[in-house]
Amino acid sequence: MAYSPNTPPIPEPIRIAVIGCGWIGAFHARSLAGHLPGVRLEAVADPAPGAAAALAAELGIAKHTTDPADLFADPDVDGVLIAAPSAFHATLIAQAAAAGKHVFSEKPAGLDLVELEGALDAVDRAGVEFQIGFNRRFAADFAEAKNRINAGDIGSVQLMRSLTRDPGTAAGIGHAERIKPNTIFLETLIHDFDTLNWFNEGARVTEVRAMADALVEPSFKGGGLLDTAVVTLRYDNGAIAVAEASFSALYGYDVRGEVFGSAGMATAGNPVQLATGTFTAAGAQAPTERLNIELFAGAYRSELAHFAQLIAARNGHAEAPAVPTPGAQAARDALEIALACVESVRTGEAVRLVRETAGGAL
């Protein structure tokens, strides 16, 4: 018996480095290191003394640094995952792209449209892949709702709703003084804005109105904290959407979406995500998730697998992903809505979004 000489070589793993070893960066690093076949966590970086070294030791990797430039200069790195604080995202995207690295960035990709466009221009010039971390697109229930919408099961979209309620405690919001102004729009509701845009694909938001306050921690309002918000959006196809957020849901982490149309309704998300239930004389009880990395563990890993497949496809080792990538346009559209919310709260008025089209202003 002789082995065939035509056995194709096993492709080299996709080598990804992580910038930012905090909460979400560490979770992503653990996913890359142990949950994604064909992917290797190549290195980690964090300017905080000891942060990258500790994570590297935990995961058994040799490369760690306090300087992201070391990752950009490393020829063994195919792509970088940016999970640093939001203020550094745009700069790191541009630097990574200039070094020829494919880029996955947590949201937002920039804190204003000027710096975002600068980062995306760098991506375009370098010709590298870019994906933004809108993980709900990769959650099974949200993806199935999207499939039902695409199949025409609900007819023409008329009303939509998306909500994010972060888990809270009776003691209030931990470290509320550290939450930067407008975080609720730029880092929380930006997920909901992308979800609504994705559900209503092909339509564009033309009007934004936002109301927000510090209802959970009113003593921090003077420092710019907004912990509760409701946003209404008008789309150019006539659909109306509502997005809401709170930083303190005592019953657990609650993320839901709903699309109502001329022929039916599609929903996604349920605060009771666990199958176990208890029924006693006091009534029915069901456990809820308390952490984003529990509720969306599968979605986080699926979006990273998608990113790895983008790189593998560029290398000729895989087919392109079957589902569209949340990329530059998704990043622009969601950030534009978030910034309009900031302006709407400031003025107390609705904000019209004006865009240039082939026929003039829209």
C-alpha positions as CSV (number, residue, x, y, z in Angstrom):
1,M,0.0,0.0,0.0
2,A,1.3,3.4,-0.9
3,Y,0.0,6.8,0.2
4,S,-1.1,9.1,-2.5
5,P,1.4,11.8,-3.4
6,N,-1.4,14.2,-4.2
7,T,-2.6,14.6,-0.6
8,P,-3.0,18.4,-0.3
9,P,-0.9,20.1,2.4
10,I,-2.6,21.0,5.6
11,P,-2.9,24.8,5.6
12,E,-1.0,26.8,8.2
13,P,-3.2,28.1,11.0
14,I,-4.5,31.6,10.8
15,R,-2.3,33.6,13.3
16,I,-4.1,36.3,15.2
17,A,-2.8,38.7,17.8
18,V,-4.9,40.5,20.4
19,I,-4.4,44.1,21.4
20,G,-6.0,44.8,24.8
21,C,-6.0,42.3,27.6
22,G,-9.0,43.6,29.6
23,W,-12.4,41.9,30.0
24,I,-13.4,41.4,26.4
25,G,-9.9,41.2,25.0
26,A,-9.0,38.4,27.4
27,F,-12.2,36.5,26.5
28,H,-11.4,36.8,22.8
29,A,-7.8,35.6,23.4
30,R,-9.1,32.6,25.2
31,S,-11.5,31.8,22.4
32,L,-8.7,32.1,19.8
33,A,-6.4,29.9,21.9
34,G,-8.8,27.1,22.6
35,H,-12.0,27.2,20.7
36,L,-11.3,27.8,17.0
37,P,-9.8,25.0,15.0
38,G,-7.3,26.3,12.4
39,V,-6.6,29.5,14.3
40,R,-3.6,30.2,16.5
41,L,-3.3,33.0,19.1
42,E,0.1,34.3,18.1
43,A,0.6,37.2,20.6
44,V,-1.0,39.6,23.0
45,A,-0.3,43.2,23.8
46,D,-1.4,45.7,26.4
47,P,0.3,48.8,27.7
48,A,-0.7,48.1,31.3
49,P,2.4,46.6,33.1
50,G,2.0,42.8,33.4
51,A,-1.4,42.5,31.8
52,A,-0.2,40.9,28.5
53,A,2.4,38.8,30.3
54,A,-0.2,37.4,32.7
55,L,-2.6,36.5,29.9
56,A,0.2,34.9,27.8
57,A,1.2,32.8,30.8
58,E,-2.3,31.7,31.3
59,L,-2.8,30.7,27.7
60,G,0.7,29.2,27.2
61,I,1.9,31.5,24.4
62,A,5.4,32.9,24.2
63,K,4.8,36.4,22.6
64,H,3.6,39.3,24.8
65,T,4.4,43.0,24.8
66,T,3.3,46.3,26.1
67,D,3.7,47.9,22.6
68,P,1.2,47.1,19.8
69,A,3.8,48.1,17.3
70,D,5.6,44.8,18.0
71,L,2.6,43.0,16.7
72,F,2.4,45.1,13.6
73,A,6.1,44.4,12.9
74,D,5.7,40.6,13.5
75,P,5.7,38.7,10.1
76,D,4.1,35.7,11.9
77,V,0.9,37.8,12.6
78,D,-1.8,37.5,9.9
79,G,-4.5,39.6,11.6
80,V,-5.0,41.7,14.7
81,L,-8.0,41.9,17.0
82,I,-8.4,45.3,18.6
83,A,-10.0,45.2,22.0
84,A,-8.3,48.3,23.5
85,P,-10.3,51.2,24.9
86,S,-12.5,52.9,22.3
87,A,-10.5,56.0,22.2
88,F,-7.6,54.1,20.6
89,H,-9.5,52.0,18.0
90,A,-9.2,54.3,15.0
91,T,-5.5,54.8,15.4
92,L,-4.8,51.1,15.9
93,I,-6.9,50.2,12.9
94,A,-4.9,52.6,10.7
95,Q,-1.6,51.4,12.1
96,A,-2.5,47.7,11.7
97,A,-3.7,48.2,8.1
98,A,-0.6,50.2,7.2
99,A,1.5,47.2,8.4
100,G,-0.5,44.9,6.1
101,K,-2.5,43.1,8.9
102,H,-6.1,42.2,8.5
103,V,-8.2,43.9,11.2
104,F,-11.0,42.9,13.5
105,S,-12.0,45.8,15.8
106,E,-14.4,46.0,18.7
107,K,-17.0,48.7,18.3
108,P,-16.9,51.6,17.8
109,A,-14.2,51.8,15.2
110,G,-13.9,55.5,15.9
111,L,-15.4,58.1,18.2
112,D,-16.3,60.6,15.4
113,L,-16.8,60.3,11.7
114,V,-13.5,62.1,10.8
115,E,-11.3,59.7,12.7
116,L,-13.4,56.7,11.5
117,E,-12.9,57.7,7.9
118,G,-9.2,58.1,8.4
119,A,-9.0,54.6,9.7
120,L,-11.1,53.1,7.0
121,D,-9.1,55.0,4.3
122,A,-6.0,53.2,5.7
123,V,-7.8,49.9,5.4
124,D,-8.8,50.7,1.8
125,R,-5.2,51.8,0.9
126,A,-3.7,48.6,2.3
127,G,-6.3,46.3,0.8
128,V,-6.7,44.3,4.0
129,E,-9.8,42.7,5.4
130,F,-11.8,44.7,8.0
131,Q,-14.5,43.4,10.3
132,I,-16.2,45.2,13.2
133,G,-17.5,43.4,16.3
134,F,-21.2,43.5,15.8
135,N,-21.7,40.1,17.4
136,R,-25.5,39.9,17.4
137,R,-25.3,39.2,13.7
138,F,-23.7,35.9,14.7
139,A,-26.1,34.9,17.5
140,A,-28.2,32.0,16.3
141,D,-31.6,33.5,17.3
142,F,-30.8,36.9,15.7
143,A,-29.5,35.2,12.6
144,E,-32.6,33.1,12.3
145,A,-34.8,36.2,12.6
146,K,-32.8,37.8,9.8
147,N,-33.3,34.7,7.7
148,R,-37.1,34.9,8.2
149,I,-37.1,38.6,7.2
150,N,-35.0,37.8,4.1
151,A,-37.4,35.0,3.2
152,G,-40.3,37.5,3.2
153,D,-42.1,35.7,6.0
154,I,-43.0,39.0,7.8
155,G,-43.7,41.0,4.7
156,S,-42.7,44.7,4.5
157,V,-41.0,45.9,7.6
158,Q,-43.0,48.5,9.5
159,L,-42.0,48.6,13.1
160,M,-38.8,47.4,14.8
161,R,-37.4,47.3,18.3
162,S,-34.1,46.5,19.8
163,L,-33.0,46.7,23.5
164,T,-30.0,46.2,25.6
165,R,-30.3,46.0,29.4
166,D,-27.0,45.4,31.2
167,P,-27.2,43.3,34.4
168,G,-27.2,45.4,37.6
169,T,-27.3,45.0,41.3
170,A,-29.2,46.6,44.1
171,A,-26.1,48.5,45.1
172,G,-26.2,50.4,41.7
173,I,-23.7,50.7,38.9
174,G,-20.2,49.7,39.9
175,H,-17.6,52.4,39.2
176,A,-20.2,54.7,37.7
177,E,-17.7,57.6,37.9
178,R,-15.5,55.8,35.3
179,I,-18.2,55.7,32.6
180,K,-17.5,58.3,30.0
181,P,-20.2,60.6,28.7
182,N,-22.3,59.2,25.8
183,T,-21.1,55.6,26.4
184,I,-24.7,54.5,26.3
185,F,-24.9,55.6,22.6
186,L,-21.3,55.0,21.4
187,E,-20.6,51.6,23.0
188,T,-24.0,50.1,24.1
189,L,-26.8,51.2,21.8
190,I,-24.4,51.1,18.8
191,H,-25.1,47.3,18.8
192,D,-28.8,48.0,18.6
193,F,-28.4,50.5,15.8
194,D,-26.5,48.0,13.8
195,T,-29.0,45.2,14.5
196,L,-31.9,47.5,13.3
197,N,-30.0,48.5,10.2
198,W,-29.2,44.8,9.5
199,F,-32.9,43.7,10.0
200,N,-34.0,46.5,7.7
201,E,-31.3,46.0,5.1
202,G,-31.2,48.4,2.2
203,A,-33.0,51.2,4.0
204,R,-31.2,54.1,5.6
205,V,-32.0,56.1,8.7
206,T,-33.2,59.7,8.0
207,E,-34.2,60.9,11.4
208,V,-33.0,60.3,14.9
209,R,-34.5,61.4,18.2
210,A,-33.1,60.4,21.6
211,M,-34.0,60.9,25.2
212,A,-31.6,59.9,28.0
213,D,-31.0,60.4,31.7
214,A,-29.2,59.1,34.7
215,L,-32.1,57.3,36.3
216,V,-30.0,54.6,38.0
217,E,-27.2,56.8,39.3
218,P,-28.6,60.4,39.3
219,S,-25.8,61.6,41.5
220,F,-23.4,61.1,38.6
221,K,-25.4,63.0,36.0
222,G,-23.4,66.2,36.5
223,G,-20.3,64.3,35.3
224,G,-22.0,63.4,32.1
225,L,-23.4,59.9,33.0
226,L,-26.4,58.7,31.0
227,D,-27.5,55.3,32.1
228,T,-31.0,55.0,30.5
229,A,-31.9,55.9,27.0
230,V,-34.7,55.6,24.4
231,V,-34.1,56.3,20.7
232,T,-36.6,56.5,17.8
233,L,-35.4,56.1,14.3
234,R,-37.2,56.8,11.0
235,Y,-36.0,54.9,7.9
236,D,-36.3,56.0,4.3
237,N,-38.6,53.0,3.5
238,G,-41.1,54.3,6.1
239,A,-40.2,51.9,8.9
240,I,-40.0,53.2,12.4
241,A,-37.7,51.7,15.1
242,V,-37.2,52.1,18.8
243,A,-33.9,51.3,20.6
244,E,-33.6,51.4,24.3
245,A,-30.9,50.7,26.9
246,S,-30.4,50.6,30.6
247,F,-27.2,50.0,32.6
248,S,-29.1,48.2,35.4
249,A,-31.5,45.3,34.9
250,L,-31.6,43.5,38.3
251,Y,-32.9,40.3,36.7
252,G,-29.9,39.8,34.4
253,Y,-28.5,40.5,31.0
254,D,-31.4,41.2,28.6
255,V,-30.9,41.7,24.8
256,R,-33.8,41.4,22.4
257,G,-34.9,42.3,18.9
258,E,-38.3,42.4,17.2
259,V,-39.4,43.2,13.6
260,F,-43.1,43.6,12.8
261,G,-44.2,43.6,9.2
262,S,-47.2,43.5,7.0
263,A,-47.4,39.7,7.1
264,G,-46.1,38.8,10.6
265,M,-43.4,39.3,13.2
266,A,-39.9,38.0,14.0
267,T,-38.3,38.1,17.4
268,A,-34.9,37.3,18.8
269,G,-33.6,37.1,22.3
270,N,-35.1,36.2,25.6
271,P,-33.9,37.2,29.1
272,V,-34.4,33.6,30.2
273,Q,-31.7,31.9,28.1
274,L,-31.2,28.9,30.3
275,A,-33.4,25.8,29.9
276,T,-33.7,25.1,33.7
277,G,-36.9,26.3,35.4
278,T,-38.2,25.9,38.9
279,F,-41.9,25.7,39.8
280,T,-43.0,26.0,43.4
281,A,-45.8,27.3,45.5
282,A,-44.3,30.7,45.2
283,G,-44.6,30.6,41.4
284,A,-42.2,29.9,38.5
285,Q,-38.6,30.9,38.5
286,A,-36.0,30.7,35.7
287,P,-32.3,31.6,35.8
288,T,-30.9,34.4,33.6
289,E,-27.4,35.1,32.3
290,R,-25.4,37.8,34.1
291,L,-22.5,38.4,31.7
292,N,-22.2,39.3,28.1
293,I,-19.6,36.6,27.6
294,E,-22.1,34.1,28.8
295,L,-25.1,35.3,26.8
296,F,-23.2,35.7,23.6
297,A,-20.3,33.2,24.0
298,G,-21.2,31.4,20.8
299,A,-21.8,34.6,18.9
300,Y,-18.4,36.0,19.9
301,R,-16.7,32.8,18.8
302,S,-18.6,32.7,15.6
303,E,-17.6,36.2,14.6
304,L,-14.0,35.4,15.2
305,A,-14.3,32.2,13.1
306,H,-15.8,34.4,10.4
307,F,-12.8,36.8,10.6
308,A,-10.4,33.8,10.4
309,Q,-12.2,32.5,7.4
310,L,-11.9,35.9,5.7
311,I,-8.1,35.7,6.1
312,A,-8.0,32.0,5.0
313,A,-10.0,32.8,1.9
314,R,-7.6,35.6,1.0
315,N,-4.8,33.1,1.4
316,G,-6.5,30.7,-0.9
317,H,-7.1,28.1,1.8
318,A,-10.9,28.5,2.2
319,E,-14.1,29.6,0.6
320,A,-15.3,33.1,1.4
321,P,-17.8,33.2,4.3
322,A,-21.4,32.5,3.3
323,V,-22.8,35.5,5.3
324,P,-21.8,39.1,4.7
325,T,-19.1,40.7,6.8
326,P,-20.1,43.6,9.1
327,G,-17.4,45.9,7.7
328,A,-16.8,49.6,6.9
329,Q,-20.3,50.6,6.0
330,A,-21.8,49.0,9.0
331,A,-19.3,50.8,11.2
332,R,-20.1,54.1,9.5
333,D,-23.9,53.7,9.7
334,A,-24.1,52.7,13.3
335,L,-21.7,55.4,14.5
336,E,-23.6,58.1,12.5
337,I,-26.7,57.2,14.4
338,A,-24.9,57.1,17.8
339,L,-23.5,60.6,17.1
340,A,-26.9,61.9,16.1
341,C,-28.3,60.6,19.4
342,V,-25.6,62.7,21.2
343,E,-26.7,65.8,19.3
344,S,-30.4,65.0,19.9
345,V,-29.9,64.8,23.6
346,R,-27.9,68.0,23.6
347,T,-30.5,70.0,21.7
348,G,-33.7,68.2,22.7
349,E,-34.6,68.0,19.0
350,A,-34.7,65.4,16.3
351,V,-31.7,65.2,14.1
352,R,-32.0,64.7,10.3
353,L,-29.4,62.7,8.6
354,V,-28.5,64.0,5.2
355,R,-26.6,61.9,2.7
356,E,-25.3,62.5,-0.7
357,T,-26.7,60.2,-3.4
358,A,-26.3,60.0,-7.2
359,G,-29.3,62.3,-7.6
360,G,-28.3,64.8,-4.9
361,A,-29.0,65.0,-1.1
362,L,-31.1,62.4,0.5
